[in-house]
């Protein structure tokens, strides 16, 4: 599944890479994770190449993924738009 499809299902969060249904921080690859930040979704969707994908997206954005993801006023629609533009 692509990141833009994955996050457009209301699975997005800010402030941490992933959370479980209780809102507790978990690793993005944890089977109990139910929401992910932009980087966490990349890790989940591209487990073998996430580092390269994350670097490419950061270069495209001109800033770290965490900074982009956690900006005040950011929405899942902003994240999905970038993921679609990047083909991920």
Secondary structure, DSSP 4 states (H G I P E B T S, - for coil): --HHHHHTTT-B-SSSSEEETTS-B--TT-TTEEEE-HHHHHHHH-TTTHHHHHHHHHHHHTS-HHHHHTSTT--HHHHHHHHHHHT-
